[in-house]
Amino acid sequence: MPVRFASRLMLVLCLVGVVPVLLFGALSFHANRRELHRVVGGLQTQAALDFARSCHQLVLSGVDNLRLASRYLPLEGLSPEQLSQVLDIPLRQLSAFNLLVLVDERGHALAPAVYSPDEDERPQRVTEESLALFSSQAPVRAALATGAAIGPPYQSPESPGGRVALAVRVGTDASRVLLAELSLAELGQRVEELSEGGGRAFVVDAEGQPVIVSPGHRELSEAELQLVREGLSRGASAVRTVSDANGEEYLAAFAPVPELGWGVVVEREAHAAFAPAEQVRRSTVLGALVALGATAGLGFVFARGVSQPVARLSEGVAALASGRYEQRVVEQGRDELGQLARSFNHMAGELQRRDAELRRWSEELQQRVDERTRQLREAQDQIARTRRMAALGSFSAGLAHELNNPLTGILGLLSLACEEVPEGTPLRQSLEMSLEQSRRMCTIIRQMRQITEQERSGVGRPLNPAQPVRAALLEVDSELRSRGITLTCALNEPIPQVLGHAEQLQSVVSHLLRNAVTAMPSGGTLSVGLGTVEGDAVCLSVKDTGKGIPESLRERIFDPFFTTKDEPGRIGLGLSVAHGIVEAHHGRIRVESAEGRGTTITVILPAVGAEAHLV
C-alpha cells in the first residue's frame, strides 16, 4: 500500500512539477523562436531591402550618367578616331564604367570601344573575352525601342565581380546607341561586408541565377532556389529558414531589386539568429531535470505538506506561460520543493533578463540600421550630385573654350558694323540687338567657365569672411532699394578666418543675394547672418520671404541652366557656380524652403586650422 501511494504521489508530482516546466519551456522556446524569427527576420529583410536599393541606385545612376553623357557630348559628324577621343572623356570621369562604345542600329561599332588598358585604373579588366560577352549581352534593340535599356547581369570568367550592359539611344535620327559596361564590383564589396560574422549574401538575375555570391558560396541549395523563385514571381520580399548545400541552417531574407527584375538574398546562421531561444531551451531542460530529481524525494512526504507548494509552483508556471516574468514562487524550506522553487525563480529571472536584453538589442540594432541607412542615402545623393556637376563642368569648360574665340570675333565685327551704320535705321537697331545678345552669350560662357575655374585656383589665403559679405551687400544695395526690400544683417564679429579667395566668396554671396532678390519681386525682407559653428566652421545664412521652392524641384536647383525664376535673362548658372565654389573651398551648402514662406540657404566653410574638411 505505501508503495502504491508513493508511486501515485510521485506520478502526481511529475505531472504537476515536471510536465508544466517542460510545457512552459517548449512554449517559451517556440514563442521566443517565433519572436526572434520576426525581429531578426525583419532586420534581415531590411538589410536585404537596403542592399536591393543599393543595386537599384548603382544601375540607375549608371543609366543616368550614360544618358547625361549622350546628351552633352558632341557625337554627330565625327570620325571614328574623334568619336573615341570624345567617349574617352566620360570614361575617365566615370570610374564605374569599364568601357564605352557607339554602335548603329544593327549593333555595329561606329568607332573602336574605349576602355582603360591599365587594369589598376578600373575595378574590372576588359579583355577580348569580356568584349565578346559584352557584345552578346548589349540591349541594342531594346534601347532603340524605349530610349534606354539595361541588359541582364553577367560575369566574366577571367575577372571577378558582376557586370551589366547599359544602352541609351542617341542622335537626331535616333538610329544610334551609346553602350557602356557597368562594373558591379561595388555590389561585390557589399556582399563581402554582409558575409562578415557568419552571414552570407548573393545577387541573382531575373532567371534566378546567381551573379554575385559570398566567398566560398558557389552553389545554391534547392531551398535557397525555391526562396529566390518565390520572391521573383511575387515581386515582394520574403524571409524563411533554409538549408544550404552542406545542410547548414540559415535565416534567409529575399528582396527584389526595383525595376530591374533582379533579387538579393541576405542570410545569417540560424544558430546565431536563434541563440537566445536555444538558451531558453537549455535552461528549460535544466530546470526540468532539477524538478524531476526533486520529485524522487518529495514522494516520501505527506500529500498535505506537498499540495500547497505544488499549487504555488503551478501558479508560477501559469504566470510565466502568460508572459508575466516578474512573478516569483515563494521559497520555503531546504527540501526538494524549496530547491525547485528557487530554480524556478532563477529560470524566470533569467528569462526576464534575456527578454529585456533581446528587446534592447533589437531597438539598438534598428536605430543603427536607420542611422546607417540615412548616412548611405546622404552619401549617395552627394556622390550623384558631385558626379553630375563634374561631368557638366568638364563639358561646360570645353564648350566655353571652343565658343569664346569665334564669339569674340562676332562681337568685334558687330561693333564695327554698328559704327558704319547710321543711328535710328532698322539695320542699326538689328545690329545693336545682335550685339546685345552676343554680349549676353559672353556672360553665359563666362559663368560656364566659372563652374570649373575655382577647382584650379589653389587653396587661397586666410581672410576675414565678413569682407566679401559686405562687398556683396554693397553690390546689391541699389537693387534692394529699388524693389523695396528690407535688409537685416547680423555679422557676429569677430569671425574666424577661412582659407580661400575673396573674389570667389564674394561671387557666392552675390549669387545668393541676387537669387533672393529675384524671389521677392514685390518686396519683402532679406536677412543675412554670419556666425560660427562650435568654433571650427563659419556659417553664412541668406534668408528671404519669397515664394519658396517646391519640394519636387529642390534637388535640381544646383544643376546648371535650371531656374525657377520667371524673369527674362535668367540662365540658371548662379547657384551652380556658387555650389562649385563652396565645394572647392571644402564647404557645404544647404537649402531649406517652404513653398509660399521663403527660402533659407546656408553656407558652412571650415575655419583656418580646422582638422578636416566639411563633407
BALUM-624672 format. One line per field, with one value per residue (C-alpha): residue in three letters; chain; x, y, z. Coordinates in steps of 0.02 Angstrom, whole numbers, plus 50000, padded with zeros to 5 digits. Each point is the difference from the previous one (the first is absolute). Last residue first. Layout:
N
r	(ALA_...);
c	(A_...);
east	(X_...);
north	(Y_...);
up	(Z_...);
//
This chain:
615
r	(VAL_LEU_HIS_ALA_GLU_ALA_GLY_VAL_ALA_PRO_LEU_ILE_VAL_THR_ILE_THR_THR_GLY_ARG_GLY_GLU_ALA_SER_GLU_VAL_ARG_ILE_ARG_GLY_HIS_HIS_ALA_GLU_VAL_ILE_GLY_HIS_ALA_VAL_SER_LEU_GLY_LEU_GLY_ILE_ARG_GLY_PRO_GLU_ASP_LYS_THR_THR_PHE_PHE_PRO_ASP_PHE_ILE_ARG_GLU_ARG_LEU_SER_GLU_PRO_ILE_GLY_LYS_GLY_THR_ASP_LYS_VAL_SER_LEU_CYS_VAL_ALA_ASP_GLY_GLU_VAL_THR_GLY_LEU_GLY_VAL_SER_LEU_THR_GLY_GLY_SER_PRO_MET_ALA_THR_VAL_ALA_ASN_ARG_LEU_LEU_HIS_SER_VAL_VAL_SER_GLN_LEU_GLN_GLU_ALA_HIS_GLY_LEU_VAL_GLN_PRO_ILE_PRO_GLU_ASN_LEU_ALA_CYS_THR_LEU_THR_ILE_GLY_ARG_SER_ARG_LEU_GLU_SER_ASP_VAL_GLU_LEU_LEU_ALA_ALA_ARG_VAL_PRO_GLN_ALA_PRO_ASN_LEU_PRO_ARG_GLY_VAL_GLY_SER_ARG_GLU_GLN_GLU_THR_ILE_GLN_ARG_MET_GLN_ARG_ILE_ILE_THR_CYS_MET_ARG_ARG_SER_GLN_GLU_LEU_SER_MET_GLU_LEU_SER_GLN_ARG_LEU_PRO_THR_GLY_GLU_PRO_VAL_GLU_GLU_CYS_ALA_LEU_SER_LEU_LEU_GLY_LEU_ILE_GLY_THR_LEU_PRO_ASN_ASN_LEU_GLU_HIS_ALA_LEU_GLY_ALA_SER_PHE_SER_GLY_LEU_ALA_ALA_MET_ARG_ARG_THR_ARG_ALA_ILE_GLN_ASP_GLN_ALA_GLU_ARG_LEU_GLN_ARG_THR_ARG_GLU_ASP_VAL_ARG_GLN_GLN_LEU_GLU_GLU_SER_TRP_ARG_ARG_LEU_GLU_ALA_ASP_ARG_ARG_GLN_LEU_GLU_GLY_ALA_MET_HIS_ASN_PHE_SER_ARG_ALA_LEU_GLN_GLY_LEU_GLU_ASP_ARG_GLY_GLN_GLU_VAL_VAL_ARG_GLN_GLU_TYR_ARG_GLY_SER_ALA_LEU_ALA_ALA_VAL_GLY_GLU_SER_LEU_ARG_ALA_VAL_PRO_GLN_SER_VAL_GLY_ARG_ALA_PHE_VAL_PHE_GLY_LEU_GLY_ALA_THR_ALA_GLY_LEU_ALA_VAL_LEU_ALA_GLY_LEU_VAL_THR_SER_ARG_ARG_VAL_GLN_GLU_ALA_PRO_ALA_PHE_ALA_ALA_HIS_ALA_GLU_ARG_GLU_VAL_VAL_VAL_GLY_TRP_GLY_LEU_GLU_PRO_VAL_PRO_ALA_PHE_ALA_ALA_LEU_TYR_GLU_GLU_GLY_ASN_ALA_ASP_SER_VAL_THR_ARG_VAL_ALA_SER_ALA_GLY_ARG_SER_LEU_GLY_GLU_ARG_VAL_LEU_GLN_LEU_GLU_ALA_GLU_SER_LEU_GLU_ARG_HIS_GLY_PRO_SER_VAL_ILE_VAL_PRO_GLN_GLY_GLU_ALA_ASP_VAL_VAL_PHE_ALA_ARG_GLY_GLY_GLY_GLU_SER_LEU_GLU_GLU_VAL_ARG_GLN_GLY_LEU_GLU_ALA_LEU_SER_LEU_GLU_ALA_LEU_LEU_VAL_ARG_SER_ALA_ASP_THR_GLY_VAL_ARG_VAL_ALA_LEU_ALA_VAL_ARG_GLY_GLY_PRO_SER_GLU_PRO_SER_GLN_TYR_PRO_PRO_GLY_ILE_ALA_ALA_GLY_THR_ALA_LEU_ALA_ALA_ARG_VAL_PRO_ALA_GLN_SER_SER_PHE_LEU_ALA_LEU_SER_GLU_GLU_THR_VAL_ARG_GLN_PRO_ARG_GLU_ASP_GLU_ASP_PRO_SER_TYR_VAL_ALA_PRO_ALA_LEU_ALA_HIS_GLY_ARG_GLU_ASP_VAL_LEU_VAL_LEU_LEU_ASN_PHE_ALA_SER_LEU_GLN_ARG_LEU_PRO_ILE_ASP_LEU_VAL_GLN_SER_LEU_GLN_GLU_PRO_SER_LEU_GLY_GLU_LEU_PRO_LEU_TYR_ARG_SER_ALA_LEU_ARG_LEU_ASN_ASP_VAL_GLY_SER_LEU_VAL_LEU_GLN_HIS_CYS_SER_ARG_ALA_PHE_ASP_LEU_ALA_ALA_GLN_THR_GLN_LEU_GLY_GLY_VAL_VAL_ARG_HIS_LEU_GLU_ARG_ARG_ASN_ALA_HIS_PHE_SER_LEU_ALA_GLY_PHE_LEU_LEU_VAL_PRO_VAL_VAL_GLY_VAL_LEU_CYS_LEU_VAL_LEU_MET_LEU_ARG_SER_ALA_PHE_ARG_VAL_PRO_MET);
c	(A_A_A_A_A_A_A_A_A_A_A_A_A_A_A_A_A_A_A_A_A_A_A_A_A_A_A_A_A_A_A_A_A_A_A_A_A_A_A_A_A_A_A_A_A_A_A_A_A_A_A_A_A_A_A_A_A_A_A_A_A_A_A_A_A_A_A_A_A_A_A_A_A_A_A_A_A_A_A_A_A_A_A_A_A_A_A_A_A_A_A_A_A_A_A_A_A_A_A_A_A_A_A_A_A_A_A_A_A_A_A_A_A_A_A_A_A_A_A_A_A_A_A_A_A_A_A_A_A_A_A_A_A_A_A_A_A_A_A_A_A_A_A_A_A_A_A_A_A_A_A_A_A_A_A_A_A_A_A_A_A_A_A_A_A_A_A_A_A_A_A_A_A_A_A_A_A_A_A_A_A_A_A_A_A_A_A_A_A_A_A_A_A_A_A_A_A_A_A_A_A_A_A_A_A_A_A_A_A_A_A_A_A_A_A_A_A_A_A_A_A_A_A_A_A_A_A_A_A_A_A_A_A_A_A_A_A_A_A_A_A_A_A_A_A_A_A_A_A_A_A_A_A_A_A_A_A_A_A_A_A_A_A_A_A_A_A_A_A_A_A_A_A_A_A_A_A_A_A_A_A_A_A_A_A_A_A_A_A_A_A_A_A_A_A_A_A_A_A_A_A_A_A_A_A_A_A_A_A_A_A_A_A_A_A_A_A_A_A_A_A_A_A_A_A_A_A_A_A_A_A_A_A_A_A_A_A_A_A_A_A_A_A_A_A_A_A_A_A_A_A_A_A_A_A_A_A_A_A_A_A_A_A_A_A_A_A_A_A_A_A_A_A_A_A_A_A_A_A_A_A_A_A_A_A_A_A_A_A_A_A_A_A_A_A_A_A_A_A_A_A_A_A_A_A_A_A_A_A_A_A_A_A_A_A_A_A_A_A_A_A_A_A_A_A_A_A_A_A_A_A_A_A_A_A_A_A_A_A_A_A_A_A_A_A_A_A_A_A_A_A_A_A_A_A_A_A_A_A_A_A_A_A_A_A_A_A_A_A_A_A_A_A_A_A_A_A_A_A_A_A_A_A_A_A_A_A_A_A_A_A_A_A_A_A_A_A_A_A_A_A_A_A_A_A_A_A_A_A_A_A_A_A_A_A_A_A_A_A_A_A_A_A_A_A_A_A_A_A_A_A_A_A_A_A_A_A_A_A_A_A_A_A_A_A_A_A_A_A_A_A_A_A_A_A_A_A_A_A_A_A_A_A_A_A_A_A_A_A_A_A_A_A_A_A_A_A_A_A_A_A_A_A_A_A_A_A_A_A_A_A_A_A_A_A_A_A_A_A_A_A_A_A_A_A_A_A_A_A_A_A_A_A_A_A);
east	(51594_50069_50188_50099_50120_49939_50150_49918_49811_49904_49860_49812_49878_49816_49860_49831_49847_49831_49827_49894_50080_50110_50187_50159_50154_50174_50174_50154_50182_50166_50039_49982_49829_49948_50061_49907_49838_50010_50030_49851_49896_50033_49988_49812_49991_49891_49991_49813_49924_49893_50111_50006_50167_50100_50141_50130_49930_50007_49811_49966_49971_49874_49890_49874_50000_49936_50117_49947_49884_50111_50037_50188_50137_50188_50103_50191_50078_50186_50077_50103_49945_49848_49912_50041_49901_49943_49818_49910_49812_49902_49824_49866_49971_49882_50127_50061_50081_50110_50074_50039_50090_50092_50058_50055_50095_50083_50049_50083_50087_50067_50070_50085_50071_50064_50093_50018_50051_49880_50031_49903_49865_50015_49866_49820_49947_49811_49918_49817_49956_49825_49956_49912_50048_50103_50084_50053_50065_50105_50078_50040_50186_50022_49932_50129_50142_49937_49995_50172_50072_49907_50091_50165_50139_50129_50072_49949_50001_50034_49905_49980_49836_49932_50012_49877_49828_50076_50017_49812_49981_50117_49906_49833_50071_50074_49829_49924_50129_49945_49818_50043_50100_49857_49878_50122_50015_49811_49979_50134_49914_49833_50081_50004_50189_50099_50091_50191_50024_49874_50095_50162_49914_49919_50168_50084_49862_50003_50188_49984_49863_50117_50131_49883_49902_50136_50056_49821_49961_50152_49964_49816_50036_50122_49877_49854_50094_50064_49830_49914_50134_49990_49810_49999_50134_49906_49835_50085_50085_49835_49913_50141_49997_49811_50013_50141_49894_49847_50102_50082_49831_49931_50149_49977_49815_50033_50138_49884_49863_50122_50076_49827_49954_50168_49969_49822_50050_50146_49886_49874_50138_50063_49823_49977_50165_49951_49829_50078_50122_49857_49903_50153_50027_50083_49845_49888_50027_49844_49985_50037_49899_50102_49998_49815_50000_49846_50106_50100_49843_49937_50167_49992_49823_50055_50143_49879_49889_50149_50053_49821_49976_50163_49972_49825_50057_50125_50180_50083_49963_50091_50167_49979_49903_50152_50102_49864_49994_50188_49991_49857_50098_50149_49889_49921_50169_50059_49841_50015_50181_49943_49874_50137_50112_49866_50093_50171_49942_49907_50154_49953_49948_49971_49922_49991_49885_50000_49849_50079_49857_50025_50126_49898_50035_50034_50038_50089_50015_50128_50011_50153_49966_50157_49902_49913_49850_49865_49910_49876_49984_49909_50005_49883_49999_49888_50086_50173_49972_49934_50143_50130_49926_49992_50181_50053_49906_50073_50175_50103_50177_50153_50000_50187_50012_49824_49907_49979_49907_49892_49867_49819_49947_49982_50179_50062_50103_50079_50021_50076_50016_50116_50076_50047_49901_49904_50164_50053_49833_50023_50171_49922_49867_50138_50079_49841_50092_49893_50039_49944_49909_49949_49869_49972_49844_49908_50000_50070_50126_49999_49907_50063_50078_50064_50091_50018_50150_50026_50159_50157_50102_50054_49831_49901_49838_49826_49858_49855_49994_49934_49910_49977_49901_49858_50009_50179_50056_49910_50081_50176_49987_50187_50016_50087_50115_50049_50046_50109_50082_50028_50090_50107_50048_49938_50061_49890_50009_50082_50165_50102_49947_50102_49933_49858_49851_49938_49909_50059_49884_49834_49980_49872_49845_49880_49925_50173_50128_50093_50118_50042_50102_50022_49882_50000_50146_49895_50117_50127_49861_49908_50147_50052_49836_50058_50169_49916_49877_50144_50087_49839_49972_49875_49839_49892_50061_50024_49986_49865_49852_50091_50102_49841_49920_50155_50002_49814_50019_50147_49900_49859_50119_50076_49835_49910_50141_50007_49811_50015_50132_49887_49856_50111_50055_49818_49954_50140_49938_49823_50064_50090_49839_49875_50110_50054_49818_49960_50153_49954_49823_50064_50123_49877_49867_50123_50066_49825_49955_50161_49970_49818_50049_50129_49907_49815_50014_50158_49926_49844_50104_50107_49841_49926_50160_50013_49820_50029_50159_49915_49862);
north	(53333_50147_49990_49938_50064_50180_50120_50136_49984_49874_50075_49977_50082_50008_50041_50047_50010_50085_49966_49958_49831_49961_50000_49939_49989_49944_50042_49910_50049_49935_50167_49916_49935_50179_50063_49861_50032_50187_49968_49882_50125_50136_49895_50001_50109_50141_50134_50020_49979_49845_49923_49813_49977_49854_50045_49908_49887_50076_50024_49820_49916_50134_49982_49872_50089_50161_50149_50153_50143_50134_50043_49989_49923_50002_49906_49997_49877_49998_49838_49931_50120_49894_50064_50185_50151_50100_50047_50081_50029_50064_50062_50028_50091_49964_49907_49899_49841_50108_50082_49829_49943_50165_49975_49819_50046_50147_49893_49869_50136_50080_49829_49991_50176_49967_49842_49863_49949_50059_50120_49985_50135_50142_50047_49944_50070_50021_50087_50042_50069_50062_49979_50144_49942_50154_50003_49818_50021_50150_49904_49847_50033_50073_49838_49904_50106_49978_49811_49998_50092_49900_49841_50067_49924_49861_49965_49903_49810_49998_50081_49842_49939_50179_49997_49854_50081_50171_49947_49987_50171_50075_49910_50070_50176_49985_49942_50156_50102_49914_50041_50185_50003_49917_50131_50139_49927_49989_50180_50059_49908_50080_50173_50113_50017_49995_49838_49996_50008_49859_49893_50022_49945_49851_49946_50011_49905_49864_49982_49978_49871_49900_49995_49965_49856_49865_50047_50011_49827_49923_50082_49956_49816_49987_50086_49893_49840_50065_50070_49834_49902_50116_49992_49809_49987_50120_49908_49832_50066_50068_49835_49902_50112_49977_49812_49993_50097_49891_49839_50064_50045_49829_49914_50100_49955_49816_49994_50080_49874_49855_50066_50018_49823_49941_50079_49935_49825_50001_50059_49864_49869_50061_49998_49822_49945_50077_49916_49833_50016_50037_49852_49888_50044_50154_50086_50131_50102_50095_49990_50157_50114_50123_49890_50028_49930_49890_49842_50084_50032_49822_49931_50110_49940_49819_50031_50072_49847_49884_50090_49980_49817_49933_50015_49929_49859_49936_49997_49843_50049_50165_49912_49931_50155_50111_49911_50032_50184_50018_49909_50113_50156_49940_49962_50172_50087_49906_50049_50182_50001_49934_50142_50128_49924_50008_50112_49928_49818_50047_50068_50161_50024_50150_49962_50123_50003_50061_50057_50169_50118_49981_49867_49865_49954_49828_49963_49842_49928_49863_49813_49900_49850_50022_50062_50129_49973_50133_50098_50128_50180_50076_50166_50032_49980_49848_49897_50064_49965_49824_49959_50066_49904_49842_50024_50015_49842_49907_50047_50134_49961_50112_50062_50002_50189_50074_50003_50119_49941_49858_49935_50038_50036_50187_50005_49949_50093_49913_50018_49903_50023_49922_50162_50076_49949_50165_50092_49879_50025_50189_49982_49898_50133_50128_49882_50012_50081_50085_49959_50144_50014_50158_49957_50070_50014_50135_50116_50145_49889_49898_49849_49937_49831_49916_49832_49921_49932_49884_49974_49900_50019_49855_49914_50160_50003_50053_50117_50008_50154_50171_50107_50181_50088_49873_49918_50041_49955_49831_49961_50040_49903_49951_49821_49920_50150_49998_49814_50037_50146_49892_49869_50132_50072_50142_49993_50045_50131_50121_50097_49850_49904_50116_49991_50119_49983_50076_49893_50029_50112_49978_49828_49889_49964_49998_50169_50080_49987_50121_49920_50027_49890_49946_50130_50025_50123_50131_50147_49910_49914_50166_50075_49842_50008_50161_49925_49842_50104_50102_49841_49933_50166_50122_50066_49986_49938_50169_49946_50085_49886_49834_50039_50036_49838_49903_50085_49967_49818_49977_50084_49879_49851_50059_50060_49837_49895_50112_49989_49810_50007_50111_49879_49852_50089_50040_49818_49943_50123_49934_49821_50047_50068_49875_49846_50057_50014_49829_49925_50083_49932_49828_49995_50075_49875_49856_50064_50026_49822_49933_50096_49950_49816_50002_50065_49957_49843_49941_50039_49902_49852_50012_50002_49853_49902_50046_49945_49835_49967_50043_49871);
up	(47686_50098_49993_50148_50132_50006_50004_49896_50020_49896_49894_50027_49877_50048_49877_50078_49888_50016_50070_49846_49974_50149_49967_50081_49891_50054_49937_50062_50006_49935_49915_49830_50055_50045_49830_49907_50093_49965_49814_49993_50101_49873_49841_49971_49844_50065_49865_50010_50175_50028_50134_50037_49914_49929_49879_50106_50138_50175_50009_49952_50170_50053_49847_50069_50169_49922_50029_50100_49954_50075_50180_49983_50106_49965_50130_50018_50125_50040_50063_50145_50139_50044_49843_49974_49941_49849_49971_49853_50009_49849_50035_49870_49836_49855_49893_50150_49927_49889_50155_50076_49842_49995_50179_49971_49841_50086_50151_49887_49895_50159_50048_49830_50014_50176_49954_50130_50176_50134_50145_50161_50023_50126_49960_49998_49832_50018_49851_49976_49828_49955_49816_49912_49825_49956_50171_49994_49823_50051_50144_49893_49978_50176_50073_49897_50069_50178_49980_49917_50153_50136_49950_50070_49897_50004_49827_49845_49987_49814_49855_49897_50079_49993_49810_49983_50019_49960_49818_49983_50078_49869_49862_50060_50011_49825_49937_50076_49906_49840_50041_50020_49838_49906_50068_49952_49824_49981_50060_49879_49857_50045_49990_50154_50004_49839_49955_49997_50189_50025_49874_50097_50162_49912_49929_50169_50088_49867_50019_50188_49968_49889_50139_50148_49924_50009_50175_50062_49930_50083_50167_49991_49962_50144_50117_49941_50039_50167_50049_49965_50091_50150_50005_49990_50135_50116_49975_50030_50157_50067_49967_50081_50154_50017_49979_50126_50127_49970_50014_50159_50076_49953_50080_50159_50007_49967_50131_50128_49962_50012_50161_50078_49949_50065_50170_50014_49946_50122_50140_49959_50000_50167_50071_49938_50073_50166_49996_49954_50144_50118_49931_50020_50181_50073_50061_49921_49842_49943_49810_49899_49883_49896_49844_49968_49821_50010_50015_50136_50102_49972_50060_50155_50038_49982_50121_50128_49981_50018_50158_50068_49955_50071_50186_49987_49886_50128_49948_49931_49820_50030_49989_49824_49946_50029_49869_49871_50046_49977_49833_49944_50049_49899_49851_50014_50013_49845_49908_50054_49940_49832_49991_50037_49861_49866_49876_50045_49984_49841_49911_49911_49819_49886_49830_49856_49849_49821_49900_49967_50045_50188_50057_50085_50182_50072_50184_50059_50176_49974_50038_49949_49886_49894_49848_50107_50112_50009_50135_49934_49942_49852_49906_49854_49811_50018_49866_50048_50186_49968_49882_50123_50148_49894_49946_50183_50046_49850_50055_49914_49944_50009_50179_50039_49989_50001_49834_49853_49844_50067_49878_50047_49821_50035_50064_50172_50130_50149_50188_50143_50188_50130_50064_49832_49846_49994_49974_49863_49912_50010_49919_49861_49978_49972_49873_49896_49855_49867_49817_49891_49833_49907_49869_49827_49895_50097_49847_50101_50085_50158_50074_50166_50044_50157_50012_50172_50094_50149_50099_49962_49838_49887_49994_49964_50097_49944_50042_49876_49888_50048_49871_49950_49862_49997_49828_49953_50176_49992_49833_50065_50164_50012_50066_49849_49977_50184_49989_49849_50088_50156_49894_49913_50169_50111_50181_50148_50138_49881_50007_50058_49844_49889_49821_50047_49886_49837_49872_49821_49899_49913_50081_49915_50105_49854_50049_50004_50139_50117_50129_50183_50119_50182_50071_50191_49987_49914_49965_49890_49903_49983_49902_49904_49905_49914_49949_49936_49898_49928_49940_49926_49908_50068_49922_50155_50170_50086_50182_50104_49973_49987_50157_50097_49939_50054_50170_50023_49948_50121_50138_49958_50021_50165_50074_49963_50071_50155_50015_49998_50137_50105_49970_50049_50160_50038_49970_50115_50131_49980_50010_50160_50075_49929_50012_50173_50050_49927_50086_50164_49988_49950_50144_50123_49952_50010_50166_50065_49952_50075_50160_50001_49978_50139_50151_49985_49894_50086_50170_49955_49944_50157_50105_49906_50021_50182_50029_49909_50100_50163_49959);
//
